[in-house]
Amino acid sequence: MYPAPSQPTAAPRVLSARVHTLGQDLLRRYGQRVHKLAINAGFTCPNRDGTKGTGGCTFCNNQSFSPNAQEPPGVTEQIAAGRAVLARRTGARRFIAYFQAYTNTYDRIERLRARYDEALAIPDVVGLSVGTRPDCVPEAVLDLLAGYRAQGKEVWLELGLQSADDRTLRRVNRGHGFAEFQTATRAAHRRGIKVCAHLIVGLPGEGREAALMTLERVLNLGVEGLKVHPLHVVRHTRLALEWERGDYVPLDIDEYAGICADLVEQTPPAVVFHRLTGTASRSILLAPQWCACKWAVLNRIEAELHRRDTRQGARCADADPPRLARSA
């Protein structure tokens, strides 16, 4: 008797088969893996130092997203350390210096140039991604970033909008409105600088409809990238006090995955998703606990897209036909 023929094994499902991710976009354009390296350059924020306000946003504890939240080492030292880890983990040999913590355009232009130049002087750093507030992008900074782009460097301006609803922005003490985001995005685009909009899903008083409204407004401005993550409650924040009183209830993981799937479906295929979730260290995370598990969240989003048999741009009426390969 002959053994029964083996059945073909289905290819593993991956999120990038349904979503235009930054990793796959960089792989296609550079022909090799390119990873972002998070940097804390020691800048502050006008919503903390009294210029715009004090205390920062109600959800803000920068330790929740910065791996160098204490006294940061120098830019070169941080890149060297991060590069070694990523090279072992992923095999990446090219990197984008991601100026992440606080407001990375909020300083004298000479100091900004020195920090950016230090990062770009490292041979395997191919560009910059600069995180900032929409109300902290002066013309001189945009001209500086445009100069790097003219040299052939990868340049992204990451604007922390979070919500396009000014009522929500006031409630979480952002210190700016949607108008500042419009102004900054248009000014960046006049110089050919790509913009990635940061959006938070699950802000107080917001759900699916608010997230879709924010998406529509930023897409109407022609942003090239999106970074989406859930609102998580971390220690030593005003949001933590609201959560403890029962005044704020976070989304559960299925609600979040469903909203993310809605956003993906309504985003044109050409737009690059830099992120679809965000994590916080268990040492400071209060709720929801699933925010500590990056891959569990991404897998849940992929599972929801698979359940719907959908992909990026599927419900975007004016989008070009999706060019992403179907997953098995």
C-alpha positions as CSV (number, residue, x, y, z in Angstrom):
1,M,0.0,0.0,0.0
2,Y,1.3,3.4,-0.9
3,P,1.1,6.3,1.6
4,A,-1.7,8.8,0.9
5,P,-0.3,11.9,-0.8
6,S,0.4,14.7,1.6
7,Q,-1.8,17.7,1.5
8,P,-0.2,21.0,0.6
9,T,0.4,23.2,3.6
10,A,-1.3,26.6,3.4
11,A,1.0,29.5,3.4
12,P,1.0,31.4,6.7
13,R,-1.2,34.4,6.8
14,V,0.5,37.8,7.1
15,L,-0.8,41.2,7.7
16,S,1.3,42.7,4.8
17,A,-0.7,40.6,2.4
18,R,-3.7,42.8,3.1
19,V,-2.1,46.0,4.3
20,H,0.5,48.3,2.6
21,T,3.0,48.3,5.5
22,L,6.1,50.5,5.9
23,G,8.3,47.4,6.1
24,Q,7.2,46.0,2.8
25,D,7.2,49.5,1.2
26,L,10.9,50.0,2.2
27,L,11.8,46.5,1.1
28,R,10.4,47.1,-2.3
29,R,12.1,50.4,-2.8
30,Y,15.5,49.6,-1.3
31,G,15.7,46.0,-2.2
32,Q,16.5,45.0,1.4
33,R,15.2,45.3,4.9
34,V,15.2,48.8,6.3
35,H,14.2,49.4,9.9
36,K,13.4,52.5,12.0
37,L,15.6,53.1,15.0
38,A,13.8,55.0,17.8
39,I,15.9,58.0,19.2
40,N,15.4,60.2,22.2
41,A,17.4,63.3,21.4
42,G,16.6,65.1,24.6
43,F,14.0,67.5,23.3
44,T,11.0,68.6,25.4
45,C,7.4,69.6,24.5
46,P,5.6,73.0,24.5
47,N,2.6,71.4,26.2
48,R,4.8,70.5,29.1
49,D,7.2,73.4,29.5
50,G,4.5,76.1,29.8
51,T,4.7,77.5,26.2
52,K,1.4,75.9,25.3
53,G,0.5,74.4,28.6
54,T,1.8,72.3,31.5
55,G,1.4,68.7,32.4
56,G,1.1,67.5,28.7
57,C,-1.7,65.6,27.2
58,T,-3.9,63.7,29.7
59,F,-2.6,60.3,28.4
60,C,1.0,61.3,28.1
61,N,3.8,59.5,29.9
62,N,6.6,59.4,27.3
63,Q,8.1,56.3,28.9
64,S,5.1,54.4,27.3
65,F,6.7,54.6,23.9
66,S,10.4,55.6,24.3
67,P,13.0,53.0,25.0
68,N,15.3,55.7,26.3
69,A,13.0,57.7,28.5
70,Q,15.5,58.5,31.2
71,E,18.7,60.6,30.5
72,P,19.3,59.6,26.9
73,P,22.7,58.6,25.5
74,G,24.0,60.4,22.5
75,V,22.4,59.9,19.1
76,T,25.3,58.0,17.7
77,E,25.3,55.7,20.8
78,Q,21.6,55.0,20.6
79,I,21.8,54.2,16.9
80,A,24.7,51.8,17.5
81,A,22.9,50.0,20.2
82,G,19.6,49.7,18.3
83,R,21.4,48.7,15.1
84,A,23.1,45.8,16.8
85,V,19.9,44.5,18.2
86,L,17.9,44.8,14.9
87,A,20.7,43.3,12.8
88,R,20.7,40.2,15.0
89,R,16.9,40.0,15.2
90,T,16.0,40.8,11.6
91,G,19.1,40.9,9.5
92,A,18.5,44.6,8.6
93,R,21.5,46.5,7.4
94,R,19.9,49.8,6.6
95,F,18.0,52.1,9.0
96,I,15.9,55.2,9.4
97,A,16.7,57.4,12.4
98,Y,13.3,57.9,14.1
99,F,13.4,60.9,16.3
100,Q,10.5,59.8,18.5
101,A,10.3,61.1,22.1
102,Y,8.5,64.4,22.7
103,T,8.6,67.1,20.1
104,N,11.6,66.7,17.8
105,T,11.3,70.1,15.9
106,Y,11.0,72.1,19.1
107,D,14.4,73.7,19.6
108,R,16.8,76.1,17.9
109,I,17.4,75.2,14.3
110,E,21.2,74.9,14.9
111,R,20.6,72.2,17.6
112,L,18.1,70.4,15.4
113,R,20.5,70.4,12.5
114,A,23.3,69.0,14.7
115,R,21.1,66.1,15.9
116,Y,19.8,65.2,12.4
117,D,23.3,65.5,10.9
118,E,24.8,63.3,13.5
119,A,22.3,60.6,12.6
120,L,22.7,60.9,8.9
121,A,26.5,60.8,9.2
122,I,26.3,57.1,10.0
123,P,26.7,55.3,6.7
124,D,23.9,52.8,7.0
125,V,21.3,55.4,8.0
126,V,19.3,56.2,4.9
127,G,17.0,58.8,6.2
128,L,15.1,60.5,9.0
129,S,11.6,60.2,10.4
130,V,10.8,63.1,12.7
131,G,8.0,63.0,15.2
132,T,6.5,66.3,16.3
133,R,3.3,68.3,17.0
134,P,1.5,70.0,14.1
135,D,1.9,73.3,15.9
136,C,5.7,73.0,16.1
137,V,6.7,72.9,12.4
138,P,8.3,76.3,11.5
139,E,9.3,77.1,8.0
140,A,13.0,76.9,8.8
141,V,12.6,73.3,10.0
142,L,10.7,72.3,6.9
143,D,13.4,73.9,4.8
144,L,16.0,71.9,6.7
145,L,14.1,68.6,6.1
146,A,13.5,69.5,2.5
147,G,17.3,69.9,2.1
148,Y,17.9,66.4,3.3
149,R,15.3,65.1,0.9
150,A,17.1,67.0,-1.9
151,Q,20.2,65.0,-1.0
152,G,18.4,61.8,-1.7
153,K,17.6,60.9,2.0
154,E,14.4,59.2,3.0
155,V,12.4,61.9,5.0
156,W,9.1,61.5,6.8
157,L,7.4,64.2,8.9
158,E,5.3,62.4,11.6
159,L,2.6,64.7,12.9
160,G,0.9,63.7,16.1
161,L,-2.7,64.7,15.4
162,Q,-4.5,61.9,17.3
163,S,-8.0,63.1,16.4
164,A,-9.5,65.5,13.9
165,D,-12.2,66.6,16.4
166,D,-11.2,69.8,18.2
167,R,-13.6,68.9,21.1
168,T,-11.6,65.7,21.7
169,L,-8.3,67.5,21.4
170,R,-9.4,70.0,24.0
171,R,-10.6,67.3,26.3
172,V,-7.2,65.5,26.2
173,N,-5.3,68.8,26.5
174,R,-3.5,68.6,23.2
175,G,-3.0,72.4,23.0
176,H,-3.7,72.5,19.2
177,G,-6.6,71.9,16.8
178,F,-7.1,70.3,13.4
179,A,-6.3,73.6,11.7
180,E,-2.6,73.4,12.7
181,F,-2.4,69.9,11.2
182,Q,-3.8,71.2,8.0
183,T,-1.3,74.1,7.9
184,A,1.7,71.9,8.7
185,T,0.7,69.2,6.2
186,R,0.2,71.6,3.3
187,A,3.5,73.4,4.1
188,A,5.4,70.0,4.1
189,H,3.8,69.0,0.9
190,R,4.8,72.2,-0.8
191,R,8.4,71.1,-0.2
192,G,7.8,67.5,-1.2
193,I,8.1,66.1,2.3
194,K,6.0,63.0,3.1
195,V,3.6,63.2,6.0
196,C,2.6,60.4,8.4
197,A,-0.4,61.2,10.5
198,H,-0.5,59.7,14.0
199,L,-4.1,58.7,15.1
200,I,-5.3,57.3,18.4
201,V,-8.3,55.0,18.4
202,G,-10.4,55.0,21.5
203,L,-9.9,58.5,22.9
204,P,-12.4,59.6,25.5
205,G,-15.8,60.1,23.9
206,E,-14.7,58.6,20.6
207,G,-15.5,55.3,18.9
208,R,-15.8,53.9,15.3
209,E,-17.5,56.9,13.7
210,A,-15.0,59.4,15.2
211,A,-12.1,57.3,14.0
212,L,-13.6,57.1,10.4
213,M,-14.2,60.9,10.5
214,T,-10.6,61.6,11.4
215,L,-9.3,59.2,8.8
216,E,-11.4,60.9,6.1
217,R,-10.1,64.4,7.1
218,V,-6.5,63.4,7.0
219,L,-6.8,61.5,3.8
220,N,-8.4,64.5,2.2
221,L,-5.1,66.3,2.9
222,G,-3.2,63.7,0.9
223,V,-1.1,62.2,3.8
224,E,1.3,59.5,2.5
225,G,1.4,57.6,5.8
226,L,-0.7,56.6,8.8
227,K,0.3,55.4,12.3
228,V,-2.6,54.0,14.3
229,H,-2.6,52.8,17.9
230,P,-5.0,52.3,20.7
231,L,-5.3,54.6,23.7
232,H,-3.6,52.9,26.6
233,V,-3.8,54.0,30.2
234,V,-0.4,54.4,31.9
235,R,0.7,55.4,35.3
236,H,1.2,59.0,36.4
237,T,-1.2,60.5,33.9
238,R,-4.5,62.3,34.2
239,L,-6.1,59.6,32.1
240,A,-5.1,57.1,34.8
241,L,-7.1,59.1,37.3
242,E,-10.1,59.1,35.0
243,W,-9.8,55.3,34.5
244,E,-9.5,54.7,38.2
245,R,-12.7,56.7,38.8
246,G,-14.5,54.8,36.1
247,D,-14.8,57.9,33.9
248,Y,-12.9,56.2,31.0
249,V,-13.4,52.7,29.8
250,P,-10.8,51.4,27.2
251,L,-11.8,49.5,24.1
252,D,-11.5,45.7,24.2
253,I,-9.2,44.0,21.7
254,D,-12.0,42.9,19.4
255,E,-13.5,46.4,19.2
256,Y,-10.0,47.8,18.4
257,A,-9.4,45.2,15.7
258,G,-12.7,45.9,14.1
259,I,-12.2,49.6,13.9
260,C,-8.7,49.1,12.5
261,A,-10.1,46.8,9.8
262,D,-12.6,49.6,9.0
263,L,-9.8,52.1,8.7
264,V,-7.7,49.8,6.5
265,E,-10.6,49.1,4.2
266,Q,-11.2,52.8,3.7
267,T,-7.6,53.8,3.1
268,P,-6.3,54.0,-0.5
269,P,-3.8,51.3,-1.3
270,A,-1.0,53.8,-1.9
271,V,-1.0,55.1,1.6
272,V,1.6,53.4,3.9
273,F,0.7,52.1,7.3
274,H,3.7,52.7,9.6
275,R,1.9,51.0,12.5
276,L,-1.4,49.5,13.4
277,T,-0.9,49.2,17.1
278,G,1.3,50.5,19.9
279,T,2.5,48.9,23.1
280,A,3.4,50.1,26.6
281,S,5.7,48.5,29.1
282,R,3.9,46.3,31.6
283,S,5.7,48.3,34.4
284,I,3.6,51.4,33.6
285,L,0.6,50.0,31.8
286,L,-2.7,50.0,33.7
287,A,-5.2,49.2,31.0
288,P,-6.1,47.6,28.7
289,Q,-3.6,44.7,29.3
290,W,-3.7,43.6,25.7
291,C,-1.8,46.7,24.8
292,A,1.3,45.0,26.1
293,C,1.0,42.3,23.4
294,K,1.9,43.7,20.0
295,W,1.7,40.5,18.0
296,A,-1.6,39.4,19.6
297,V,-3.1,42.7,18.5
298,L,-1.7,42.5,14.9
299,N,-2.8,38.9,14.6
300,R,-6.3,39.9,15.7
301,I,-6.4,42.6,13.1
302,E,-5.3,40.2,10.4
303,A,-7.8,37.7,11.5
304,E,-10.6,40.3,11.2
305,L,-9.5,41.3,7.7
306,H,-9.3,37.6,6.8
307,R,-12.8,37.0,8.2
308,R,-14.1,39.8,6.0
309,D,-12.1,38.6,3.0
310,T,-11.0,42.2,2.6
311,R,-7.9,44.4,2.3
312,Q,-6.6,47.9,2.2
313,G,-8.7,50.1,-0.1
314,A,-11.5,47.6,-0.5
315,R,-14.1,50.2,0.6
316,C,-12.4,53.3,-0.8
317,A,-14.5,54.4,-3.8
318,D,-11.9,56.7,-5.4
319,A,-8.9,54.4,-4.8
320,D,-7.0,52.6,-7.6
321,P,-7.5,48.9,-7.6
322,P,-5.6,47.2,-4.8
323,R,-2.1,46.0,-5.8
324,L,-1.4,43.9,-2.8
325,A,-1.1,40.1,-3.3
326,R,-3.9,38.0,-1.8
327,S,-3.0,35.9,1.2
328,A,-3.4,32.1,1.0
